Amino acid sequence: MSVAPTLPELYDAHAAGLFHYFASFTGTEADARDLLQDFFLKLGRQQIPPGIASMRAWLLRLAHHHAIDWLRRHQVRRRAEEAAPVEVFATHADPDQAELARQLTRALAALPLEQRSVAQLRLWDGLTFEEIADVQGIPLNTAASRYRYALEKLRTQLRPLYDELKPS
């Protein structure tokens, strides 16, 4: 029988990924930080059920519902989609790497929220389409198609940069 992790252990292991996931919803770093703090305060007031197969998937499912509730309460869907992109990539001394990070951040911010959140879960959190469908409460085929559309849009937006930076 395994012991449930403590709140500090969960925070240390999952806060960074949850922050980026929240940022994909809110569009601002400050709102994402507030949402993350509120999420862990809420999590600290409840018991973690025993027998969770994937703690990360369970936390992401809770985080998804928490973010949707936040969007509904604050009525910021349009503002979140139009907000300046949150810088989610490390800064680089190399100007080419820095430009790539800026362009990728802008391209991600331009995606519709539904596609951006699926891309976040797949590319950065490594979830399977089954896990994404479970986290977001959507059909498996919807998760896969949102990811496919997101990749198509990212390729289109980033193609000029790729052509400019690729080695000759």
Backbone bond lengths (Angstrom), bond angles and torsions (degrees), N, CA, C in turn:
res aa  C-N    CA-C-N  psi(-1)  N-CA   C-N-CA  omega(-1)  CA-C   N-CA-C  phi
1 M - - - 1.451 - - 1.523 108.84 -
2 S 1.321 116.36 124.48 1.453 119.91 -177.61 1.527 110.54 -89.83
3 V 1.321 115.07 150.30 1.455 121.71 -179.90 1.525 107.64 -89.82
4 A 1.317 116.29 136.19 1.459 120.64 178.63 1.526 109.45 -64.37
5 P 1.325 117.32 141.09 1.464 119.45 179.44 1.532 111.07 -67.52
6 T 1.309 115.33 154.27 1.464 120.26 177.68 1.525 109.10 -80.34
7 L 1.310 116.01 164.58 1.460 120.96 178.96 1.536 111.49 -60.10
8 P 1.336 119.60 -44.28 1.476 118.66 176.65 1.532 112.61 -61.10
9 E 1.325 117.33 -36.53 1.463 120.32 177.82 1.527 110.97 -65.70
10 L 1.326 116.15 -42.51 1.469 119.89 177.54 1.522 110.62 -63.50
11 Y 1.319 116.13 -42.25 1.467 119.80 179.61 1.522 110.70 -61.47
12 D 1.325 116.13 -49.45 1.468 120.10 -178.82 1.527 112.10 -59.74
13 A 1.309 116.61 -38.26 1.459 120.97 -175.67 1.528 113.51 -81.64
14 H 1.334 118.19 -28.44 1.467 119.16 -168.37 1.526 115.77 -127.82
15 A 1.317 119.50 -7.62 1.468 120.51 -173.79 1.526 112.80 -61.64
16 A 1.312 118.32 -42.11 1.465 120.13 -177.23 1.531 111.17 -62.38
17 G 1.310 117.02 -46.41 1.459 120.28 178.88 1.518 112.37 -65.17
18 L 1.328 116.55 -40.18 1.457 120.45 178.02 1.528 111.02 -65.97
19 F 1.330 117.10 -37.66 1.464 120.18 177.16 1.524 110.63 -58.99
20 H 1.318 117.31 -47.47 1.467 120.57 -179.46 1.528 111.07 -65.13
21 Y 1.311 115.98 -36.44 1.463 119.13 177.35 1.525 110.14 -64.97
22 F 1.337 117.41 -45.00 1.461 120.93 177.79 1.532 110.70 -63.66
23 A 1.325 117.31 -37.98 1.467 120.38 179.28 1.517 111.17 -62.45
24 S 1.330 117.24 -31.76 1.465 119.28 178.30 1.529 110.74 -68.08
25 F 1.312 117.73 -21.99 1.463 121.61 177.25 1.522 111.63 -88.93
26 T 1.322 116.92 -44.49 1.456 120.47 -170.75 1.516 113.18 -84.78
27 G 1.322 117.06 -34.22 1.460 120.59 -178.18 1.511 114.11 83.91
28 T 1.321 118.38 -9.71 1.466 120.37 177.99 1.518 110.13 -129.86
29 E 1.308 114.57 146.11 1.465 119.95 -179.71 1.523 110.69 -64.75
30 A 1.321 117.08 -42.08 1.471 120.51 -177.79 1.527 111.10 -62.13
31 D 1.334 116.60 -45.32 1.465 119.51 179.14 1.530 111.08 -65.83
32 A 1.324 117.08 -38.11 1.463 120.11 178.90 1.528 110.57 -64.31
33 R 1.334 116.63 -40.63 1.474 119.97 177.49 1.538 110.89 -64.39
34 D 1.328 116.19 -42.81 1.461 119.72 177.94 1.523 110.86 -62.29
35 L 1.307 116.32 -43.10 1.461 120.73 -179.89 1.531 110.93 -64.88
36 L 1.326 116.69 -40.23 1.468 121.00 177.81 1.530 110.33 -63.17
37 Q 1.318 116.69 -45.20 1.459 120.09 179.58 1.526 110.58 -62.36
38 D 1.313 116.61 -46.11 1.460 121.27 179.06 1.529 110.91 -61.12
39 F 1.333 115.96 -39.64 1.462 121.02 179.35 1.532 110.84 -60.82
40 F 1.328 116.81 -47.54 1.467 119.00 -178.34 1.524 112.27 -72.15
41 L 1.322 117.89 -30.67 1.465 119.33 173.34 1.528 110.14 -63.23
42 K 1.323 115.75 -44.76 1.468 120.82 178.51 1.533 110.50 -64.19
43 L 1.316 116.62 -41.99 1.463 121.32 179.78 1.530 110.91 -63.60
44 G 1.339 116.58 -36.09 1.456 121.14 179.89 1.521 113.84 -67.17
45 R 1.329 116.73 -19.38 1.465 120.98 -179.39 1.531 112.91 -91.22
46 Q 1.304 117.30 0.78 1.470 118.82 -178.67 1.525 110.81 -125.09
47 Q 1.310 113.90 161.46 1.456 121.19 176.35 1.525 109.23 -84.35
48 I 1.315 116.01 137.71 1.462 120.15 174.80 1.522 107.01 -82.87
49 P 1.329 116.46 122.19 1.461 118.42 -177.26 1.526 111.56 -65.59
50 P 1.320 116.75 146.29 1.473 119.57 179.31 1.529 109.99 -74.12
51 G 1.323 114.68 157.57 1.458 120.73 172.74 1.515 115.52 77.89
52 I 1.312 118.11 24.10 1.464 120.32 177.68 1.516 108.13 -73.23
53 A 1.334 116.25 122.30 1.472 121.12 -176.89 1.526 111.48 -68.82
54 S 1.316 117.67 -44.00 1.461 122.27 179.83 1.521 108.75 -131.91
55 M 1.318 115.80 106.70 1.462 120.54 -178.60 1.526 110.45 -61.91
56 R 1.327 117.40 -40.02 1.463 121.05 -179.55 1.532 110.68 -62.18
57 A 1.325 116.75 -47.20 1.470 120.28 179.92 1.531 110.38 -63.42
58 W 1.326 117.30 -39.38 1.459 121.29 179.68 1.531 109.86 -64.09
59 L 1.337 116.78 -45.81 1.459 120.54 179.49 1.531 111.15 -64.28
60 L 1.323 117.24 -40.66 1.462 119.93 179.09 1.526 111.79 -65.28
61 R 1.319 117.12 -36.07 1.464 120.00 176.99 1.534 109.75 -64.05
62 L 1.335 116.63 -45.42 1.466 120.33 176.59 1.524 110.89 -62.33
63 A 1.332 115.86 -42.32 1.461 120.80 -179.41 1.526 110.89 -63.57
64 H 1.310 117.02 -39.09 1.457 120.86 179.45 1.529 110.03 -61.52
65 H 1.309 116.95 -48.06 1.463 120.82 179.13 1.535 111.01 -64.10
66 H 1.317 115.81 -38.21 1.466 120.68 178.89 1.532 110.09 -63.69
67 A 1.328 116.59 -43.29 1.467 120.66 179.92 1.528 111.50 -66.83
68 I 1.323 117.38 -40.47 1.466 120.74 177.89 1.524 109.98 -62.88
69 D 1.319 116.98 -43.14 1.468 120.42 177.23 1.527 110.80 -61.22
70 W 1.315 116.25 -41.35 1.461 121.20 178.86 1.526 109.93 -62.23
71 L 1.333 116.92 -45.70 1.465 120.14 178.85 1.523 111.39 -59.84
72 R 1.304 116.19 -41.98 1.468 119.59 179.36 1.519 111.02 -64.64
73 R 1.331 116.69 -43.53 1.467 120.29 -178.38 1.525 111.26 -65.78
74 H 1.291 116.66 -39.70 1.467 119.87 -173.92 1.530 113.89 -96.58
75 Q 1.297 116.62 -5.72 1.462 121.90 179.01 1.524 111.32 45.86
76 V 1.347 115.20 55.49 1.463 119.77 -175.71 1.530 112.80 -118.49
77 R 1.307 117.77 18.54 1.466 118.16 -178.09 1.530 110.26 -54.72
78 R 1.316 117.40 -49.93 1.466 119.32 -178.26 1.521 110.82 -64.65
79 R 1.344 116.72 -42.96 1.464 119.97 -179.80 1.525 110.77 -64.05
80 A 1.337 117.12 -38.78 1.459 120.28 179.38 1.517 111.34 -64.54
81 E 1.318 116.68 -37.42 1.457 119.76 -179.30 1.522 111.81 -75.14
82 E 1.339 116.95 -26.57 1.457 120.58 -177.47 1.525 112.99 -98.22
83 A 1.310 118.21 -8.99 1.462 121.90 -174.86 1.527 111.14 -66.05
84 A 1.318 113.97 159.27 1.461 119.19 175.14 1.517 108.32 -61.03
85 P 1.315 117.29 139.68 1.461 119.82 -177.08 1.525 112.18 -65.36
86 V 1.318 115.58 142.60 1.455 122.02 175.35 1.523 107.59 -80.97
87 E 1.325 116.50 129.47 1.463 120.34 178.93 1.526 108.77 -72.13
88 V 1.333 116.38 110.45 1.457 120.36 -177.14 1.518 112.30 -106.34
89 F 1.334 116.88 -3.54 1.450 120.41 -179.00 1.524 109.39 -108.45
90 A 1.320 115.04 147.05 1.457 120.50 -179.78 1.532 109.98 -61.62
91 T 1.329 115.27 147.89 1.459 118.94 176.70 1.524 108.63 -74.06
92 H 1.324 115.30 149.34 1.453 121.23 -176.63 1.519 109.72 -126.68
93 A 1.328 115.76 143.79 1.459 120.84 174.57 1.524 109.63 -74.22
94 D 1.319 117.18 -33.21 1.462 122.21 178.99 1.526 108.58 -68.58
95 P 1.337 118.50 120.65 1.469 120.06 -177.03 1.532 113.36 -60.75
96 D 1.321 118.00 -34.57 1.458 120.15 178.25 1.524 111.35 -65.98
97 Q 1.331 116.96 -42.69 1.461 120.96 178.05 1.532 110.48 -65.73
98 A 1.318 116.59 -40.03 1.464 120.79 179.34 1.527 110.43 -64.45
99 E 1.322 117.19 -42.78 1.472 120.45 178.91 1.521 110.49 -65.95
100 L 1.320 117.32 -40.52 1.464 120.51 177.16 1.529 110.49 -59.56
101 A 1.327 117.39 -44.26 1.468 121.21 179.24 1.530 110.54 -62.72
102 R 1.337 117.59 -42.81 1.473 120.68 178.93 1.530 110.89 -63.50
103 Q 1.317 116.45 -45.68 1.463 120.26 -178.47 1.528 111.44 -65.79
104 L 1.321 116.62 -40.79 1.463 119.90 179.19 1.533 110.63 -65.99
105 T 1.318 116.99 -40.30 1.465 120.80 176.71 1.522 110.40 -60.32
106 R 1.342 117.17 -45.54 1.469 120.90 179.14 1.522 111.41 -64.45
107 A 1.347 116.08 -41.99 1.470 119.74 -179.43 1.525 110.72 -63.72
108 L 1.329 117.05 -41.61 1.468 120.10 177.63 1.527 111.09 -64.13
109 A 1.317 116.93 -41.54 1.459 120.73 -178.98 1.521 111.40 -65.31
110 A 1.330 117.48 -26.62 1.465 121.07 -179.10 1.527 112.67 -78.39
111 L 1.324 117.16 -14.45 1.463 119.88 179.32 1.527 110.73 -70.65
112 P 1.328 117.57 148.20 1.470 119.01 171.01 1.531 109.62 -59.19
113 L 1.308 116.01 147.83 1.459 122.02 -175.59 1.526 112.40 -50.95
114 E 1.324 117.77 -44.05 1.469 121.03 -177.73 1.527 111.50 -62.10
115 Q 1.330 117.02 -40.65 1.461 120.53 179.25 1.521 111.23 -73.67
116 R 1.326 116.59 -40.22 1.467 120.87 -179.22 1.519 111.01 -62.11
117 S 1.333 117.50 -42.19 1.467 119.55 -177.69 1.528 111.06 -69.30
118 V 1.331 117.81 -36.59 1.471 120.23 176.98 1.527 109.75 -67.35
119 A 1.331 117.49 -42.87 1.469 120.42 178.28 1.523 110.42 -61.19
120 Q 1.325 117.36 -41.47 1.467 121.74 178.02 1.529 110.82 -58.56
121 L 1.321 115.55 -48.90 1.463 119.37 -177.92 1.527 111.83 -65.75
122 R 1.305 117.73 -36.87 1.467 121.18 -177.39 1.523 111.47 -77.81
123 L 1.342 117.22 -49.96 1.462 120.83 -172.45 1.524 113.74 -79.68
124 W 1.320 117.48 -41.53 1.464 119.21 -174.84 1.516 113.59 -100.06
125 D 1.317 117.16 -29.13 1.454 119.32 -179.55 1.516 112.44 -99.78
126 G 1.343 117.27 -10.09 1.453 121.70 174.60 1.514 115.53 68.85
127 L 1.322 117.39 23.03 1.462 119.25 179.71 1.524 110.40 -76.55
128 T 1.316 115.14 150.26 1.459 121.00 174.19 1.524 108.31 -77.84
129 F 1.328 116.75 166.81 1.457 119.26 177.53 1.527 110.96 -63.84
130 E 1.315 117.17 -33.34 1.460 120.38 177.04 1.529 110.29 -63.08
131 E 1.336 116.09 -43.83 1.467 119.95 179.77 1.534 110.76 -66.99
132 I 1.331 116.74 -40.05 1.464 120.35 178.28 1.519 110.27 -62.06
133 A 1.318 116.39 -45.07 1.470 120.66 178.97 1.528 110.06 -59.13
134 D 1.320 116.54 -41.63 1.453 120.98 179.69 1.531 111.13 -67.27
135 V 1.336 117.12 -45.08 1.467 122.02 -179.19 1.523 110.66 -61.28
136 Q 1.331 117.25 -44.13 1.455 120.58 -174.41 1.528 113.65 -94.03
137 G 1.331 116.70 -5.48 1.459 119.52 178.79 1.518 112.39 66.66
138 I 1.335 116.00 39.57 1.468 121.84 -179.76 1.519 108.51 -124.09
139 P 1.340 117.47 161.28 1.470 119.45 176.53 1.541 111.21 -65.12
140 L 1.317 115.00 152.24 1.459 121.75 179.78 1.528 111.16 -55.72
141 N 1.317 117.66 -45.76 1.465 120.62 -179.09 1.527 111.81 -64.12
142 T 1.311 117.75 -32.25 1.465 120.89 177.35 1.521 110.03 -67.06
143 A 1.333 117.14 -42.83 1.467 120.69 177.58 1.525 110.21 -59.66
144 A 1.327 116.66 -46.10 1.463 120.94 -178.85 1.528 111.50 -65.25
145 S 1.320 117.23 -41.09 1.470 118.84 -178.36 1.528 111.13 -71.09
146 R 1.325 117.96 -37.65 1.464 119.72 176.91 1.525 110.47 -62.31
147 Y 1.315 116.81 -38.96 1.465 121.25 177.82 1.533 110.07 -65.32
148 R 1.314 116.55 -44.87 1.470 120.91 -179.72 1.530 110.31 -61.30
149 Y 1.331 117.04 -45.32 1.465 120.15 178.53 1.527 111.19 -63.33
150 A 1.318 116.66 -40.21 1.469 120.37 178.39 1.522 110.54 -61.44
151 L 1.321 117.45 -45.32 1.464 120.25 -179.97 1.525 111.46 -64.08
152 E 1.317 116.68 -40.31 1.471 119.72 178.46 1.523 110.55 -60.67
153 K 1.322 116.79 -44.53 1.462 120.51 179.83 1.525 111.41 -66.93
154 L 1.325 116.57 -40.30 1.464 119.43 178.28 1.528 111.04 -64.03
155 R 1.326 117.08 -42.55 1.469 120.39 177.88 1.518 111.07 -59.99
156 T 1.313 116.41 -45.25 1.462 120.73 -179.31 1.526 110.77 -62.38
157 Q 1.318 116.69 -45.56 1.457 120.54 -177.53 1.522 112.87 -70.72
158 L 1.326 117.10 -33.15 1.458 120.42 -174.51 1.529 113.57 -95.86
159 R 1.333 118.37 -8.20 1.466 121.88 -178.43 1.531 112.37 -54.25
160 P 1.354 120.30 -47.64 1.472 118.95 -179.92 1.528 112.81 -59.46
161 L 1.301 117.07 -39.20 1.463 120.43 178.71 1.521 110.07 -66.99
162 Y 1.317 117.37 -43.13 1.453 121.14 178.86 1.533 110.20 -60.09
163 D 1.329 116.37 -45.84 1.467 120.08 -179.63 1.521 111.09 -61.96
164 E 1.328 116.78 -35.09 1.458 120.91 -179.92 1.534 112.34 -72.88
165 L 1.343 116.23 -36.47 1.465 119.86 -173.91 1.518 114.33 -92.86
166 K 1.333 118.33 -17.21 1.473 119.76 -175.12 1.513 110.10 -64.39
167 P 1.330 116.11 143.81 1.472 120.23 179.11 1.533 109.98 -66.04
168 S 1.294 115.02 144.00 1.474 119.77 -179.44 1.498 112.80 -74.34
